[in-house]
Amino acid sequence: MGWQFAVVNGRLAEIYFDELKGNKRRLRGHCYVNKKEFKTKQEQKWIAKDIKHNRFSYRKKQYRPLLSDMKGS
């Protein structure tokens, strides 16, 4: 199981996923976080890098990619 930062329903979140065969991933869940909680420069870089590629809508227990490089979400 892996995780990344993402924007889910317009808010910063950590998303959790299972890696499948190839480059495919399946989202398992998310939790909303505050950017203030991550204070180091390295953490801020991770946030900036990840949210460029991961934007999702979550509704009715389903994730829909708005802008994502994750395959098979």
Secondary structure, 3 states (H helix, E strand, C coil): CEEEEEEECCEEEEEEEEECCCCEEEEEEEEECCHHHCCCHHHHHHHHHHHHHEEEEEECCEEEEEEECCECC
